[in-house]
Structures are given as structure tokens and as C-alpha cells.
């Protein structure tokens, strides 16, 4: 039978030398005398063993080096919400003078504890309460949470010593205006009856549980507590396999699963969430997706409301993944930085243009807005880039004979739409796909100063990825024109008699379709 001390200690959260842990054992560890606490550290590199000592197992850890034995007097079991609140927001009594003199009209009044009253009034008006890493372990005296922070709408309890959802509910049940709750870096014991606690979280709209060692099964177990949650942040947990939420999370609009090693074949388990608008799958190992309910070029019924998708730092290496994303009916914003696919193209800007051309509804890509002229340029270049492959696959400039094969349409599901939009590219516009090499990135251009006939044309080889701002910097040095504002345009043999303005300093030459042999006209004022 457990002693009362042991019962009170087991499962409690503690801190020791700035590190947090959970008590897994309370009692003797022979041959030493006295009582020890066996703790499992949040960060396993802090520990020395897995709960065993000299062949005897005292407790178990998830990690082979996650455990330690410490003396009870070395740890802190935390403080209640009210104590933490006073430490965080109110002056300590020893810091407060015995009395202050305050002159009102011609009278002088001694104000005992005036600063304390002022600060207490400040706390009572708080709508955002920040108690991050303040060792909060419980609510404190009954009703004090409500009395001290009655207006709190946002509460940050990240990195504290709360042991269970019941302990947390005892706090949040008193905060009737609470809508946002930060709980990252906690370890909360799962309730046996989560639905019973739902009144304490019924007003929550945003919940952050980053780095809480949760599995997806545990998330779904807890979800009945949060019936109105619209934003759920679960980065850096132990989520490996997803299961379909049946009745849970139906109000969810934002879901962050980043930095979790999620099995690819379980991703579509969350695709039926009816209101999900933003999904973060960055650093999850994402490499492929297939919406098998829809063929190439057809919209999928899955993820019906998804308009924002984050796929940074993953393993995407094939363009077919981007083609599948075109099936998402609501997708407007995509981020897919630092994926192997982008390195396959001769520059990151080329890869960007291909993504824009393949995803017809995108408004932003990698946090940069897709402007109308950028989309037009990307789609025109895409037609030229893959025009030869289209012709070889059975495509034809005569619409009645234009019948590219299934393989081509699977690889390029938007190509026929683009041909209909812009017309088929002329034979002279078709671009041969060359293997990546630095020499294939260089353009030979001739700089001409049409308003200064004394200056001779200058021929240079420039990377097509060079932005206009750097081109102007080069010209300032070549032409020895410091301090003047340059205006650039270009002409090419394919557009005889036409001069195209280069008007955005932050775009690369490639954006304006500057090609090998073109002439760049330089003017200044």
C-alpha cells in the first residue's frame, strides 16, 4: 500500500535546476538511506538511466537515459496560480515602502500600501495573462483566479508544472472570458473522462500544445474537452500516425502538425475536417500525396475548405505532388521552401515559375504574392518550356487535331487550359530542356545607350537569375554613372520593333523573358 506522501508525489510535476520532470517513484533506493524521487525528465539527455538501479527497476521511462534519482529537497513542486501571478505582476512586500506621502490640495496623506493597491487594480484589468515558466501547479484558494483575473481572454501557461487536465480545468473554469490558451512544454496526464471537463474549456478558440509529448490518439482523447477550438497547434509532439476524427475537431480551421514524423499513408485521415482552412505540415517528412477520388485536372472532394498549406523543409522531389495540389479546390496560399524538387531546376526562380503555372489559383507562394504579370509570364514560359513535349505527345496547333496522350496530360494537367488561354507557342518559341549547368544559366546580352551615341555597346554574360537591381549596380560601374537613376528596357529579334520595359528592381532577368542575344537599352536622368 502506498504511503500518503507517495500518493501525493507520484505523477506530480517538478522542476530542478531549471529543468522539468515528472515524478515516477517515491521511496528508498538501497543501499542509501532516506527517501528518493525517481523522475523522468522532459529532456532525456538530462537523465542517466531508464529507472533501474543495480539491477532493480524502480520506474519506467520512455527513453533509456530519461531517468534520475533526486532528493525531495532538491526539487520544486511549484506554486499556485495566485502566487505566480503576484510574483509576476505585483511588487513584493519587502520592495514596498512602509508608507508614501501624497499631497492632495493643501493636505498631506500617508498612503500605506498604495503601490500594492495600484498593481492589484492593474492585474484585475488584464485581458492577457502571461505566466510562462512560472512553476504554476494548481489554481490556489477557491475563487481567487476569478477574483484576480476576471477579464483574462488570453492565458499563457507554457512550461509550467501542471500535472493533469483536472488541475488545469480548475484554473480555466474560473476564467469566463478565456478564448486563447498556451500550454506548450507541459506534460498533462490524460483525464479518464475528458468530456466531463468540457465546461472549463467551452469558450476556447485557440489552443497551443507544442512540445507536450502527445500522440494523435491522445489528442483525439482530449478533443471532447475543446468543442469550440478553431486553432490547434501541435508542433514537436509524438504524432506519427493520424486517425480520422469522427465527432471531434469539427470546428477546426487551423491545424499545426509541423515537426512530427507523420506516416504518409495516414495523412488523408484528416482530409474530411469540414472547416479546416490552414494546415502546417512543415518538417514532417512529407513527400507524396494522392487524391484518388479525382483524376488529373479534376477537383478532389477532400480538404474542401483548405486554402493555406505549409510544406517547408520536407522531401518533395517530384512534380506530380504539385499536380495533386492543383486538385484542392480552395488552395490559395502555398509554402514549399527547402524541398529537393526545387533543386532540380536551374534556379529557385525557375522552380517558382513552374509551380505558379501548375497551380492556377495560387495567390501567394512561399510568402510572396503572385502578381498578375508574374502569373502571365510564368504560364507563357511554361507553354514554351514543355511545348516540344506536347507536340511529341500528340499535341497540335490545330484544335481539331490537338490530342496529346494520357501520359502527357497526367504530367501536365493544366497545359491544355494554358494553350486555350494564350494560344499554342510558335515553333521558334519552344525551349529545349537542357540539363542543369552553370553555362546554361548565362545569357549574352548587349547593353546599348540609345541617347548617348558616343558610348559603344557593351557585351556581357549574365546569369538569367540576376535581379535587375544588381544589373543596375553593374551598369553604374561600367558606365561610370554614380548617383543617377537608370531606366532599362530590352528588345529581341522575336519582337521586332517592340521595346519591353524592365520596371521592377527586385525581379530577375528571367522574369522578363530576357534571352541570349537580346539588347538591353540603358537610359538615365
C-alpha positions as CSV (number, residue, x, y, z in Angstrom):
1,X,0.0,0.0,0.0
2,X,1.3,3.5,-0.9
3,X,2.0,6.0,1.8
4,X,0.2,9.3,1.7
5,X,3.5,11.1,0.8
6,X,4.0,8.6,-2.1
7,X,0.4,9.1,-3.3
8,X,0.8,12.9,-3.3
9,X,4.2,12.7,-5.1
10,X,3.6,10.2,-7.9
11,X,2.7,11.8,-11.2
12,X,3.5,15.3,-9.9
13,X,5.4,17.7,-12.0
14,X,8.6,19.1,-10.5
15,X,11.5,21.4,-11.5
16,X,15.1,21.0,-10.6
17,X,17.9,23.4,-11.6
18,X,15.7,24.9,-14.3
19,X,14.7,21.5,-15.8
20,X,11.2,20.0,-15.6
21,X,10.4,16.4,-14.9
22,X,7.5,14.0,-13.8
23,X,7.8,12.0,-10.5
24,X,7.6,8.3,-11.3
25,X,8.8,6.9,-7.9
26,X,8.9,7.9,-4.3
27,X,10.8,5.8,-1.7
28,X,14.1,4.2,-0.7
29,X,16.9,3.2,-3.1
30,X,19.1,0.8,-1.2
31,X,21.8,0.8,0.0
32,X,21.5,4.6,0.5
33,X,19.4,5.9,3.4
34,X,16.4,8.2,3.2
35,X,13.7,8.9,0.5
36,X,14.4,9.5,-3.1
37,X,12.3,10.7,-6.0
38,X,12.6,8.8,-9.3
39,X,11.9,11.4,-12.0
40,X,11.5,11.2,-15.8
41,X,13.0,14.3,-17.4
42,X,11.2,16.2,-20.2
43,X,14.5,16.3,-22.0
44,X,16.0,12.8,-21.8
45,X,19.6,13.9,-22.2
46,X,19.3,15.3,-18.7
47,X,19.0,11.8,-17.2
48,X,21.3,8.9,-16.5
49,X,19.2,5.7,-16.7
50,X,15.8,4.2,-17.6
51,X,14.5,3.9,-14.0
52,X,16.7,0.9,-13.0
53,X,19.5,0.9,-10.4
54,X,21.8,-2.0,-9.7
55,X,19.5,-4.5,-11.5
56,X,16.3,-3.3,-9.7
57,X,13.7,-1.5,-11.7
58,X,12.0,1.3,-9.7
59,X,10.1,3.0,-12.5
60,X,10.0,3.2,-16.3
61,X,11.0,5.9,-18.8
62,X,10.2,6.3,-22.5
63,X,13.9,7.0,-23.2
64,X,16.8,4.8,-22.0
65,X,18.5,7.8,-20.4
66,X,15.4,9.7,-19.3
67,X,15.5,9.0,-15.6
68,X,17.3,10.1,-12.4
69,X,17.0,9.8,-8.7
70,X,16.9,13.1,-6.8
71,X,16.3,14.1,-3.2
72,X,12.9,15.7,-2.5
73,X,14.5,18.8,-1.0
74,X,16.3,19.4,-4.4
75,X,13.0,19.9,-6.4
76,X,10.2,22.4,-6.5
77,X,6.6,21.1,-6.7
78,X,5.6,24.6,-7.9
79,X,3.2,27.2,-6.7
80,X,-0.4,28.1,-7.2
81,X,-1.8,30.4,-9.9
82,X,-2.3,33.3,-7.5
83,X,1.3,33.1,-6.0
84,X,2.7,33.0,-9.6
85,X,0.5,35.9,-10.6
86,X,1.7,38.1,-7.7
87,X,5.3,37.2,-8.3
88,X,4.9,38.1,-12.0
89,X,2.8,41.3,-11.7
90,X,2.8,42.7,-8.2
91,X,5.6,44.2,-6.0
92,X,6.9,42.0,-3.3
93,X,6.1,43.4,0.3
94,X,9.8,43.9,1.1
95,X,10.2,46.1,-2.0
96,X,7.3,48.3,-0.9
97,X,7.9,51.2,1.5
98,X,6.0,51.4,4.8
99,X,4.1,54.4,3.5
100,X,4.2,57.2,0.9
101,X,3.2,60.8,1.4
102,X,0.7,62.0,-1.2
103,X,-0.2,65.7,-1.3
104,X,-3.9,66.4,-2.0
105,X,-4.6,70.1,-2.2
106,X,-3.1,71.6,1.0
107,X,-3.2,68.3,3.0
108,X,-0.6,65.6,3.1
109,X,-2.0,62.0,3.4
110,X,0.0,58.9,4.3
111,X,-0.8,56.1,1.6
112,X,0.0,52.8,3.2
113,X,0.3,50.0,0.5
114,X,-0.7,52.4,-2.2
115,X,1.6,50.8,-4.8
116,X,0.2,47.3,-3.9
117,X,-3.4,48.5,-4.5
118,X,-2.5,50.1,-7.8
119,X,-0.8,47.0,-9.0
120,X,-3.7,44.8,-7.9
121,X,-6.1,47.0,-9.9
122,X,-3.8,46.6,-12.9
123,X,-3.9,42.8,-12.6
124,X,-7.7,42.8,-12.3
125,X,-7.9,44.6,-15.7
126,X,-5.6,42.3,-17.6
127,X,-7.0,40.7,-20.7
128,X,-3.7,38.9,-21.5
129,X,-2.1,37.0,-18.6
130,X,1.5,35.7,-19.2
131,X,2.7,33.1,-16.7
132,X,5.2,31.3,-18.9
133,X,7.7,29.2,-16.9
134,X,6.4,30.5,-13.5
135,X,6.1,27.0,-12.0
136,X,2.3,27.1,-11.8
137,X,1.0,23.7,-10.4
138,X,-2.6,24.5,-9.5
139,X,-5.3,27.2,-9.0
140,X,-4.8,28.2,-5.4
141,X,-7.6,29.2,-3.0
142,X,-11.1,28.7,-4.3
143,X,-12.4,31.6,-6.4
144,X,-9.2,33.5,-6.3
145,X,-8.4,33.0,-10.0
146,X,-11.8,34.5,-10.9
147,X,-11.4,37.4,-8.4
148,X,-7.9,38.3,-9.5
149,X,-8.0,38.0,-13.3
150,X,-11.7,38.2,-14.2
151,X,-11.2,39.7,-17.7
152,X,-8.5,37.3,-19.0
153,X,-9.1,36.4,-22.6
154,X,-5.6,35.0,-23.3
155,X,-3.6,32.9,-20.8
156,X,0.0,31.6,-21.3
157,X,0.9,28.7,-19.0
158,X,3.6,27.3,-21.2
159,X,6.4,25.4,-19.4
160,X,4.8,25.1,-16.0
161,X,4.2,22.3,-13.5
162,X,0.6,21.4,-14.0
163,X,0.2,17.6,-13.7
164,X,-3.2,16.9,-15.1
165,X,-6.0,18.3,-17.2
166,X,-8.1,18.4,-14.0
167,X,-5.6,20.8,-12.4
168,X,-5.7,23.0,-15.5
169,X,-9.5,22.9,-15.6
170,X,-9.7,24.1,-12.0
171,X,-8.0,27.3,-13.3
172,X,-9.7,27.8,-16.7
173,X,-13.2,27.1,-15.2
174,X,-12.9,30.4,-13.4
175,X,-11.9,32.4,-16.5
176,X,-15.2,33.1,-18.2
177,X,-13.8,35.2,-21.0
178,X,-10.9,32.9,-21.8
179,X,-10.5,32.3,-25.6
180,X,-6.8,31.6,-26.1
181,X,-4.7,29.2,-24.1
182,X,-1.0,28.5,-24.5
183,X,0.1,25.2,-22.9
184,X,3.3,24.3,-24.8
185,X,6.1,22.4,-22.9
186,X,3.7,20.9,-20.4
187,X,3.1,17.2,-19.6
188,X,-0.6,16.8,-18.6
189,X,-2.0,13.4,-17.5
190,X,-5.0,12.5,-19.7
191,X,-8.3,12.5,-17.9
192,X,-10.4,9.3,-17.6
193,X,-13.4,11.4,-18.6
194,X,-12.4,14.3,-20.8
195,X,-15.9,15.3,-21.8
196,X,-16.7,15.9,-18.1
197,X,-14.1,18.7,-18.2
198,X,-15.5,20.4,-21.3
199,X,-17.3,23.2,-19.4
200,X,-13.9,24.5,-18.3
201,X,-12.7,24.9,-21.9
202,X,-16.0,25.5,-23.7
203,X,-15.1,29.1,-24.8
204,X,-11.6,28.3,-26.1
205,X,-11.0,29.2,-29.8
206,X,-7.2,28.8,-29.8
207,X,-5.1,26.1,-28.1
208,X,-1.4,25.6,-28.3
209,X,0.1,22.3,-27.2
210,X,3.5,22.3,-28.8
211,X,6.1,20.0,-27.3
212,X,3.8,18.2,-25.0
213,X,4.8,14.6,-25.9
214,X,1.3,13.9,-27.2
215,X,0.3,11.2,-29.7
216,X,-2.6,11.8,-32.1
217,X,-4.6,9.2,-30.3
218,X,-4.2,11.2,-27.1
219,X,-5.2,14.4,-28.9
220,X,-8.4,12.8,-30.0
221,X,-9.0,11.5,-26.5
222,X,-8.7,15.1,-25.2
223,X,-10.6,16.7,-28.0
224,X,-14.1,16.4,-26.5
225,X,-12.8,18.9,-23.9
226,X,-12.4,21.6,-26.6
227,X,-15.7,21.6,-28.6
228,X,-15.2,25.1,-30.0
229,X,-11.5,25.2,-30.7
230,X,-10.7,26.7,-34.2
231,X,-6.9,26.8,-34.0
232,X,-4.9,23.9,-32.7
233,X,-1.1,23.9,-32.5
234,X,0.7,20.6,-32.1
235,X,4.2,21.1,-33.3
236,X,7.1,18.9,-32.0
237,X,5.0,16.2,-30.4
238,X,5.0,12.4,-30.8
239,X,2.5,12.3,-33.6
240,X,3.4,9.5,-36.1
241,X,0.0,8.2,-37.3
242,X,-3.2,10.1,-37.9
243,X,-6.7,8.7,-37.4
244,X,-9.9,10.2,-38.7
245,X,-11.7,12.4,-36.2
246,X,-15.3,11.3,-36.2
247,X,-17.1,13.7,-33.9
248,X,-14.0,15.7,-32.7
249,X,-12.4,18.8,-34.0
250,X,-15.2,19.6,-36.4
251,X,-14.9,23.4,-35.8
252,X,-11.1,23.3,-36.5
253,X,-9.9,26.0,-39.0
254,X,-6.1,25.9,-38.3
255,X,-4.0,22.8,-37.5
256,X,-0.3,22.8,-37.0
257,X,1.4,19.4,-37.2
258,X,4.9,20.6,-38.1
259,X,8.0,18.8,-36.8
260,X,6.1,15.5,-36.3
261,X,7.3,12.3,-38.1
262,X,3.9,11.6,-39.7
263,X,3.4,8.4,-41.7
264,X,2.4,9.5,-45.3
265,X,-0.3,6.9,-45.7
266,X,-2.3,8.4,-42.8
267,X,-2.3,12.0,-43.9
268,X,-5.7,11.8,-45.6
269,X,-7.3,10.7,-42.4
270,X,-7.8,14.4,-41.6
271,X,-9.0,15.4,-45.1
272,X,-12.6,15.3,-44.1
273,X,-12.4,18.0,-41.5
274,X,-15.1,20.3,-43.0
275,X,-13.8,23.7,-41.9
276,X,-10.0,23.2,-42.0
277,X,-8.5,26.2,-43.8
278,X,-4.9,26.2,-42.8
279,X,-2.6,23.1,-42.4
280,X,1.1,23.2,-41.4
281,X,2.9,20.0,-42.4
282,X,6.4,21.5,-42.4
283,X,9.2,19.2,-41.3
284,X,7.0,16.1,-41.2
285,X,8.8,14.0,-43.9
286,X,6.0,14.8,-46.4
287,X,7.0,13.5,-49.8
288,X,3.8,12.5,-51.7
289,X,0.1,12.7,-51.7
290,X,-2.6,11.3,-54.0
291,X,-6.2,12.3,-54.1
292,X,-7.5,9.1,-55.7
293,X,-11.1,10.3,-55.8
294,X,-10.2,12.7,-58.7
295,X,-8.3,12.2,-61.9
296,X,-5.8,14.6,-63.4
297,X,-7.3,18.1,-63.8
298,X,-10.4,17.3,-61.6
299,X,-11.1,18.8,-58.2
300,X,-11.0,16.5,-55.2
301,X,-13.7,16.4,-52.5
302,X,-11.1,16.1,-49.8
303,X,-9.9,19.1,-47.7
304,X,-12.9,21.1,-49.0
305,X,-12.0,24.4,-47.2
306,X,-8.2,24.2,-47.2
307,X,-6.8,27.5,-48.6
308,X,-3.3,27.6,-46.9
309,X,-0.8,24.7,-46.9
310,X,2.7,24.9,-45.5
311,X,5.1,22.2,-46.7
312,X,8.5,23.7,-46.0
313,X,11.6,21.5,-45.2
314,X,10.2,18.2,-46.5
315,X,11.1,15.5,-49.0
316,X,9.1,16.6,-52.0
317,X,11.1,15.6,-55.1
318,X,8.5,15.0,-57.9
319,X,6.3,17.4,-59.8
320,X,3.4,15.0,-59.6
321,X,3.0,16.2,-56.0
322,X,2.4,19.7,-57.2
323,X,-0.1,18.4,-59.8
324,X,-2.1,16.7,-57.0
325,X,-2.2,20.0,-55.1
326,X,-4.0,21.6,-58.1
327,X,-6.9,19.3,-57.2
328,X,-7.5,21.2,-54.0
329,X,-10.5,23.4,-54.8
330,X,-9.7,26.1,-52.3
331,X,-5.9,26.3,-52.2
332,X,-4.7,29.9,-52.5
333,X,-1.5,30.0,-50.4
334,X,1.3,27.5,-50.5
335,X,4.8,27.4,-49.0
336,X,7.2,24.7,-50.0
337,X,10.7,26.1,-49.4
338,X,13.7,23.9,-49.0
339,X,12.4,20.8,-50.8
340,X,14.6,18.6,-53.1
341,X,12.2,19.4,-56.0
342,X,13.4,23.0,-56.2
343,X,17.0,22.0,-56.7
344,X,16.1,20.1,-59.9
345,X,15.5,23.3,-61.8
346,X,18.3,25.6,-62.9
347,X,17.3,28.3,-60.4
348,X,14.8,28.7,-57.5
349,X,13.1,31.4,-59.6
350,X,12.5,28.9,-62.4
351,X,11.1,26.4,-59.9
352,X,8.8,29.2,-58.6
353,X,7.5,30.0,-62.1
354,X,6.7,26.3,-62.8
355,X,4.8,26.0,-59.5
356,X,2.8,29.1,-60.3
357,X,2.0,27.7,-63.8
358,X,0.9,24.3,-62.4
359,X,-1.3,25.8,-59.7
360,X,-3.8,28.1,-61.3
361,X,-5.4,29.6,-58.2
362,X,-2.3,30.5,-56.1
363,X,-2.3,34.0,-54.7
364,X,0.9,33.6,-52.6
365,X,3.8,31.2,-52.9
366,X,6.5,31.0,-50.2
367,X,5.1,34.1,-48.5
368,X,5.4,36.2,-51.7
369,X,2.3,37.4,-53.5
370,X,1.8,36.1,-57.1
371,X,1.1,39.3,-59.2
372,X,-0.9,39.1,-62.4
373,X,2.1,39.9,-64.6
374,X,4.2,37.2,-62.8
375,X,1.5,34.6,-63.4
376,X,1.2,35.6,-67.1
377,X,4.9,35.3,-67.6
378,X,5.1,32.0,-65.7
379,X,2.3,30.4,-67.7
380,X,3.7,31.7,-71.1
381,X,7.1,30.3,-70.2
382,X,5.6,27.0,-69.1
383,X,4.0,26.6,-72.5
384,X,7.3,27.3,-74.2
385,X,9.2,25.1,-71.9
386,X,7.0,22.0,-72.4
387,X,5.7,22.8,-75.9
388,X,8.1,20.4,-77.7
389,X,7.0,17.6,-75.3
390,X,3.4,18.5,-76.0
391,X,3.9,18.2,-79.8
392,X,5.7,14.9,-79.5
393,X,2.9,13.5,-77.3
394,X,0.3,14.2,-80.0
395,X,-0.4,17.8,-79.4
396,X,-1.2,20.0,-82.4
397,X,-1.7,23.7,-83.1
398,X,-4.9,22.9,-84.9
399,X,-7.5,22.5,-82.1
400,X,-9.3,19.8,-84.0
401,X,-6.1,17.7,-84.1
402,X,-4.9,18.5,-80.7
403,X,-4.9,15.1,-78.9
404,X,-1.9,14.7,-76.5
405,X,-1.7,11.3,-74.9
406,X,-2.7,10.4,-71.4
407,X,0.8,10.4,-70.0
408,X,1.4,14.0,-71.1
409,X,-1.9,15.2,-69.6
410,X,-1.1,13.4,-66.3
411,X,2.3,15.1,-66.1
412,X,0.9,18.5,-67.3
413,X,-2.8,18.6,-66.3
414,X,-3.1,22.4,-66.9
415,X,-1.3,22.5,-70.3
416,X,-4.4,22.4,-72.4
417,X,-6.0,25.1,-70.3
418,X,-3.0,27.3,-70.9
419,X,-3.0,26.7,-74.6
420,X,-6.6,27.7,-74.7
421,X,-5.8,30.8,-72.7
422,X,-2.8,32.0,-74.6
423,X,-2.7,30.0,-77.8
424,X,-0.1,27.5,-78.8
425,X,3.5,28.7,-78.8
426,X,5.2,29.3,-82.1
427,X,7.9,26.8,-83.2
428,X,10.6,29.4,-82.7
429,X,9.5,30.0,-79.1
430,X,9.8,26.4,-78.0
431,X,12.6,25.9,-75.5
432,X,14.8,22.8,-75.4
433,X,15.1,21.3,-72.0
434,X,18.8,21.3,-71.1
435,X,20.4,19.6,-68.1
436,X,21.3,21.9,-65.3
437,X,24.7,23.5,-65.7
438,X,26.1,27.0,-65.0
439,X,26.7,27.7,-68.7
440,X,23.0,27.1,-69.4
441,X,22.1,29.9,-66.9
442,X,24.3,32.5,-68.6
443,X,22.8,35.0,-71.1
444,X,24.9,37.0,-73.5
445,X,23.3,40.5,-73.6
446,X,24.4,43.7,-75.2
447,X,24.0,47.0,-73.3
448,X,23.2,50.0,-75.5
449,X,22.8,53.6,-74.6
450,X,20.4,55.0,-77.3
451,X,20.6,58.6,-76.0
452,X,24.4,58.7,-75.9
453,X,25.8,57.8,-79.3
454,X,29.4,58.3,-78.1
455,X,29.2,55.2,-75.9
456,X,29.9,51.9,-77.5
457,X,27.7,48.9,-76.9
458,X,29.0,46.6,-74.1
459,X,28.5,42.8,-74.4
460,X,28.3,40.8,-71.1
461,X,27.4,37.3,-69.9
462,X,25.0,37.5,-67.0
463,X,23.1,34.8,-65.0
464,X,19.4,34.8,-66.0
465,X,18.6,34.7,-62.3
466,X,20.4,38.1,-61.7
467,X,18.0,40.6,-60.3
468,X,17.5,44.0,-62.1
469,X,18.8,45.9,-59.1
470,X,22.2,44.1,-59.4
471,X,22.2,44.7,-63.2
472,X,21.8,48.4,-62.5
473,X,24.7,48.3,-60.0
474,X,26.9,46.7,-62.6
475,X,25.9,49.4,-65.2
476,X,26.7,52.2,-62.7
477,X,30.3,50.8,-62.6
478,X,30.6,50.0,-66.3
479,X,29.3,53.3,-67.5
480,X,30.7,55.4,-64.6
481,X,27.4,57.0,-63.8
482,X,27.2,57.2,-60.0
483,X,24.2,58.8,-58.4
484,X,21.9,58.7,-61.4
485,X,18.6,56.7,-61.8
486,X,18.8,54.2,-64.6
487,X,15.8,53.1,-66.7
488,X,16.1,49.8,-68.5
489,X,14.2,48.1,-71.3
490,X,15.1,45.4,-73.9
491,X,14.5,44.4,-77.5
492,X,14.7,40.9,-79.0
493,X,14.6,39.6,-82.6
494,X,11.3,37.8,-82.0
495,X,9.5,41.0,-81.2
496,X,10.9,43.3,-83.9
497,X,10.1,46.9,-83.3
498,X,8.9,46.4,-79.8
499,X,10.6,47.7,-76.6
500,X,9.8,45.9,-73.4
501,X,10.2,47.9,-70.1
502,X,12.1,46.4,-67.2
503,X,10.4,48.2,-64.4
504,X,10.9,46.1,-61.2
505,X,14.3,46.1,-59.5
506,X,13.5,43.0,-57.4
507,X,12.7,40.7,-60.4
508,X,15.3,38.6,-62.2
509,X,16.1,38.9,-65.9
510,X,14.4,35.6,-66.4
511,X,11.1,37.1,-65.2
512,X,11.1,39.5,-68.2
513,X,12.0,36.6,-70.6
514,X,15.3,38.2,-71.5
515,X,17.1,35.7,-73.7
516,X,20.5,35.0,-75.1
517,X,21.4,37.7,-77.7
518,X,18.9,40.4,-76.6
519,X,19.8,44.1,-76.3
520,X,19.2,45.9,-73.1
521,X,18.6,49.7,-73.6
522,X,20.0,51.9,-70.8
523,X,18.7,55.4,-70.2
524,X,19.2,57.8,-67.3
525,X,18.0,61.1,-66.0
